[in-house]
Amino acid sequence: MSLDEVLAAIVGSGCVFNDPSTLEAYSKDESFVHAIRPRCVVKPKNTGEVQAIVKWANQTRTPLVPISSGAHRFRGDTVPSVGGAIAVDLSQMKRIIKIDRPSRVAMIEPGVTFGELIPELGKEGLSPFMPLVPRRSKSVVASCLEREPITIPRAHWETQDPLLCTEIIYGSGDLFRTGSAAGPGTIEEQWETGRTQVRGMGPAQVDFAKLIQGAQGTMGIVTWVTVKCKLLPKVKKGFFVPSEDLDRLIDLTYRLMWKKVGAECLILNGHTLACILAKDAEKAIALREVLPNWALFLGIEGAGLLPNEKVAYEETELKEVAQLFGLTPQMVIPGATAEVVSDALSQPSPEPYWKLRYKGGCQDIFFITNLNRTPEFINKMNELAGRYKYPGIDIGVYIQPTVQGTNCHCEFHLSYSPQRSIEVDRMRNFFTAASKALADMGAFFSRPYGPWAAMGYSRAADTVIALRKVKNIFDPNGIMNPGKLCF
């Protein structure tokens, strides 16, 4: 039997693709990772088909590259690193298996996007924890597995949040469930007794879910997860705290995190805020001219009992704390209203994706650091921009407190025109040099995509040894996305 016939016997003839245009689309993404065409693309529809594909791949030693988010992938993790790989596209696995309002938990498959999940949760009075204005095709499961930071740091208790339990087909072909989903009893038997899969750790005391978070598909394929949700607010208010002095906004953020004031809490520079709000490059440029250089955005939500009183209390607390730093919360600033930004943060991005509106292409550099160190990294980026002839005004900055504000996600958005070869070459050089310089300063690339993997793992020999031992246990034949991370 031919390859197509073998795979068609597993998933159906209409779910195997090897035409040139499809293979070309899966051979690359928005990153600078070298393009390699997969051997074919297969789209399983359920867990059984995924497991059958993985078992066949073990028998034939065929590399597999899992993909769940659609167009405009950015990181290079879904681009094959070796020839002859099969792209396993999970976008047809779109079941929202269960929504449990009392536990505020949803069980979903990897093809479910934020745009599909939000209205279904809304029917139950819930909403998901969101990353910063994700693209429309972004898989919720992929976002959780990649540890994309959520915009509500007070609800972020550990790096795993909002991910809870998972079902995984490891590279060995074995089906495994983590957390309370592991048992006792089947998932259906747990439901019958009123249990919901809310405990992420386990089985036993090992947190197996953390083995697959940030693993870029090198350990196995996740076929469903449970995720934490939040109550839809009955009352909602948003506030900007604009400033030309980033240090004062950082001091205010630390105090707000300590007092647990607000829901959404993030800092954006004028360029990033303009790109989120504007519909095209011309409008973004005009908007950037009137927006403040920096703005802290704080959302205040009231749900459950006494929502109005809760919002009023937190609003008073915000104003009193901001006054200590000589800052003034505002619901309207030149060029933007807090209501519009609040709405934008609660939905995926309209097309075109906000990161691509300015010039058509974008490279992101992001890492974990301490909030008070972010100005150092921003200064370094501005210094390098001049050296590599990149306009400093086009550097977008997003600072997101995480894990209750104990650290933060610092992200730079670097727009460029993919059609202009001189811009592409400059961006490639700037991106590589800036990544290395920031790493040398102590930036922690906790999600080491592309060239960041070599930068990080070359400094952590013990970690590499340990990870390879784990890889040999869960993917003994090395079929899962070979060539990524340190594998």
N, C-alpha and C positions, 0 to 999 in steps of 0.2 A: 504493500500500500504506500502511496505517496504521502508526503507530510500533510498536505491539505486534506487528504482522505482520513488520515489518522485523527487529526484535530477535529474535522467535521463530524466524525463518529462520536466525539465527546461533546461538542457544543452545538452541532448543527451546521449545515453547509452555509447558511446565511450569516454565520458569525466568525468566519475565517476570511481574512483579507490579505491579498498579496499584490494588488495592483500598484504600479509605480507611484501614483500620486499619494496613496495612503502610506506607503512605506517611506516616502520622502517626508511626509508630515510628522511621522514618528521618529525620524532620524535625527531631529534637532529640536531645539527650543530657543528661548530668547537669550540664553547664556552664551558664553564663548567656548563651551565644551565642544570638542571636535565631533562633527556629525558622522554617525555610522547608521546605516539602514538596518532595521531588524529583518530577520528572515521572513517573518509574516506577523500579522496582528490577529490575535484571537480575543473574542469578547464573551467570556463565560457569563451565565445568568444566575448561578446559584453556587452554594458551597460545594456541592457534590462535583460539579464540573471543574471548579478550581482545584479540588483535591486530585481529581483524575489527571488534570494537566500536569500538576507537580509530580505525581507518581510516574507518569510517562517521561517527563523531563529527567527524572533520576535514572530511569532505565536507559535513556539514550544520551545522557550527559549533555542535555540541551540547556543553554542559559535562558533564564526567564527574567523579564524586566516588568515589574508591576506598575500600572498606571491607573489612577482613578480620577484625576482632574483633567478637564478638556483642554481647549485651545489656550495658547499663551502661557505655557509652562516656562518657568524662569530659571530654575536652579541647576539644570544639567543632570539631576539624579535619575531622570527617566530616559535619558539618551543612552543607548547601549554603549558599553565600553569595549565590547568584543564583537566580532562578526558571528553570524549564525544565531543570534538571540531571537527569542519569541517575545514580542510585546504583549503582555496580558492586560488588556484594557477592561477595568472593572466598572465602567460607566453604565453598563446595563443592569447592574445590581442596585436597584433603586428602591428597595422596600424600606419603608419606615415601619419596622416590625411591631413596635409597641411604644406607647407614650403613657407614662405613669405619673399623673399629676401630683398625687400625695407625696411621692418620693422625688418629684421634679427630675425625672430621668427619661431619656429617650433611647431606644435601641434602633440603630440604623445600619444600613449596608453602605459600602464605600462609594457607590455611585450617587448618593444623595447629596445635592448641593445646598448651600445656605438658602438660596431662593426657593427651593422646594420644601425645606424643613420649616422655615419661618411661618408660613401660613398654617401648616398642620399643627405646629405647637400653639399657634395663636388660638386655634379652636378650643384648646384645653387651658387657655389662660396662661401659657408659658411662652418663653422666647429663649433662643440659644445664647450662649456666651460667644461674642463675636471678636474676631481679629479686626484689624483696621481696614474697613471697607474692602472686603475680599472681592476678587473678580467673580463674575456670574457663574463660571464653570468650576469654581473651586469646590472640591469635595470636602465635606465637613470632617469625614474620617481622616483624610489626608492632612487637614489643618491641625487636628489633634495629634496625629502621629508625628508631625513635624514640629510640634511644640510651638506653634505660632502664638505669640502672646495675646491674651484677651485684653480688652480695653477697660476692664473693671478689676483693678488690682486688689481691692479689698475682698474679692471673692476668689482670689488666686492664692490658695494655701500652700501649694507645692508645684514643682515644675510639671507634674503630670496632668494637673487640672486643665480642662474639664473632662479629660478622659477617665473612664472608670474601668469597666470590664471589656474584654476582647475575646473574639474567636479567631484563631490563627491556624492557617495551614503552614506549618514550618517547612523549611527546605527539604526535610527528610520525608515529607508527605504525610506526617502525622497531624491529626486535628487536635488542637489544644485550646482550652478556655482558661482565662485568667480571672483572678479575683473571686468574688462570690459566685460567678457564673460556672466555676469549676465543680460546684456541687455543695452538699450532697444532692443527688437526684438530677434529673434532666431539667432543662430550662422550663419546660411545660409543667413539670411537677413542682418546681419552685413557685411558679405563678399560681398554681392551684392552692398553695398554702399561704399565699399573700406576700411571698418574698419577691423583692425586686433586686436586680443585679447592680447594687450600688457600692459594694466594697471593692476597691481596685486592687488591693494587695492580696496575693495568694495565687494558687493554693499554698497552704502552710504559711511560712513567714517570708517567702521569696516573692518579690514583686516582678513577676515575669513580664508584665506589660512594659516595664522600663527597658527590657531588652530590645523591643521593637520600635520604641519611640526614637526618632532621629536616626534609625538604622537604614533609611533610604532603600527599603525593600531587600536588604541583604540577608535577612534572617527568615523571612517567610511572607505570606500574603494574608492580610487581615480581611475577614469576610463579614464581620459585623462588630460593632462596638456599642457600649452604652456610654452616654455623655450626660454630664450635669446640665440642667437647665435652670432658668430663674423665672420667678413670677412676673407676668406682665405688669408694669406699674400702672396704678390708677391715676397717679399724678406724676408729672415729670417736668423738671425745669433744667435748663442748661445755662452755664455761665462761662464767659471768657474772662481770663485775667491776663490782659495784654501787658507787655513790658519790653523795653529795649535792652534790659539787663537780665540775661538768662540766669545768672547766679541767684537773683532774688526769687525767681520762679522756682528754682530748685529748692531753696530754703522753705518756701511756702509748701511745696509738694511734700517734703519730709514731714512738716507739721500736720498737713491734712491726712497723710497716711497714718501717722501716730494716733490721731484723733478718730480715724476711720470715718471721715466725712466724705460723702459723695459716692457715686457709682462709677461712671466713666471718669477716668483721670489720665490725661496725657498731655504732652507738650509737642506742639508743631511749630516749625518756622513758617514764614509767610509763603514761601514757594510751595511747600507741601500742601498747606491749607488752600492755596489758590488752585492747585491741580485737582484737589478733591472737589472743589465747588464749581469750577469753571467747566464749560462744555468743550472748549477747544483751546488751542495755544494762544490765539489772539486775546481771548477773554481772560486766560490765566495771567498773561503778562500785565493786562490792565488792572486786574484784581490785585496782583502782587504789589503794585505800586502804592495801593492805599492800605493794605493790610499791615498790621504791626510786624516787626521783625520776629517776635516770639509771642506765643499765646498758650497759656495753660487752659485747657478746656475741662470743666468739671460738670458732670451730669448728676443731678439729684433726683432720686426716685422714691415714690411712696407706694408701697403695696401692702396688702394685708390689712391689719387694723390701723386706724387713725393715719391714713396716708397723708392727709393735708398737714396734720400736726408734725409728722416726721419731716416733710419737705420744709416746712417753716422753720423748724429747729435747725436743720442742717444749713439752710440758707443764712440764718443768723450767725451760726458758727463760722461759716465760710467768710462772711464779711468781717467778723471780728478778728479772725486769724489773719486775713489778708491785710487788714489795717496795720498789724504789727510790723509788716514788711513794706509799708508805704504803697500798697497795691490796692486796686479797686476792681472788684468783680463787676462785669457788665453783661447784659443780655444782648446788646447790640454794639458792634464795633464797625468802623468804616469798612464796607465791603462784605460784611457777613452778619448773620444773626445766629444766636445760639440754637434757636429752634431748627433752623435749616441744617446746622452741623449735627445736632442730635438725631435728626431724621436720617442723615447720611450714615451715621455710625451704626444705625440699626438695620441697615439693608446692604446687600451686595452692590457693587458699583454698576451703574448703568454703562452701556457700551458707548463709546470705546472705554476700556478700562482706564481708570484715572491715571495710572502710572505711564500710560502710552499716549495720553492726549497731547502732551507738550511737544514732543518731537518724533513720536512713533516707536521709540526704543527706550529701554531703561535697564540699568544695572543697579542692583542693591548690594550694599555692604552693611551687614548687621551682626551684632555680637552682644554678649552680656558684659556688663560692667557695673560699677557703683554709680548711683545717680550723680553724686558730686564730682565725678571724674569726667562726665560727658563734655564739659567745656574744653578740656585738654584735647580730646579726640576731634572735636569740631575745629579747633585751631589748627591741628595738624592737617585735617582735610583741606582747609582753606589754603594752607601753605603749599601743599602738594598740588592743588588745583592750579595755582599760579605757575608752578614749575612745569606742569604738563599741559599748559594752555587750555585749561578747562575753565569756563566762566563761573566764578564762585557764586554768583547770584543764582545759578541754576542748580545748586546743591540743595536738595530737599532733606530736611531733618525731621525725624520722628523719635521722640523719647517716651518710652512706655515703662512706668514703674511696674514691677512684677513681684510676685510672692510677698504680698502685703507691703511692698515698697522697700524690701530688704536689698533688692538689687534692681537693675533696669535693663531693658532691651533698647539699644541705641542703633538706629538705622539711618543710613544715608541713601537717598534716591538720586541716581545720576542719569539724567535724560540725555539722549543723543539721537542723531538721525541714522538709522541703519542703512539708508540709501547712499550716504556719503562716505566713501572709503576712508577719507582722511579723518573723519570723526570716529569711525569704527576703530581705526588703528590707535588714535589718541586715547579713546576710551579703554581699549584693551590694556594699554600700557599704564594708564592712570589707575584702573581697577586693580591690576596686579601689584603695582607699587604701593598703593594706598593700603591694600589688604595686609601686605607684609609689614608696612610701617606701623599700622595699628596693632597688629599682633605683637610686634616688638615692644610696644608700649604697654602691653598687658591686656589687650582686648581678647575676650574668651569667645572663640568661635564654637559655640556649643552645637551648632548644626553645620558641620564642615563639608559644604558642597564644593565641588570642583577643585580649584587650586588650594582652597583652605584646608583640605584633608591632609595634603603633604606638609603644609605649614604646621599644622597641629600635631599630627602623629609623629613627625620627625623629632619632636621635643618630648615625646611620651612613650619611650620604648616599652616600659612595663605595661602600659595600657594596651599597646598593640599586641603584646604577647597574650594578655588575658583575653582580649577580644577575639583573637584567632582561635583560642581554645574553645570559647563559647560558640564561635561560628562552626567549628568542626563537630560540635555536639548537635546543633540544630539544623545545620545544612552540610552534612558530611561530604557530599559530592560537589559542593561549591557551585550550585546551579543558580542561586538567587543573586541577580544583579552583580555578577563578578566585575571587579575592577573599581568598585566604589569604596569609599572609606579607606580602610587599610587592608582590603581583601583582594 
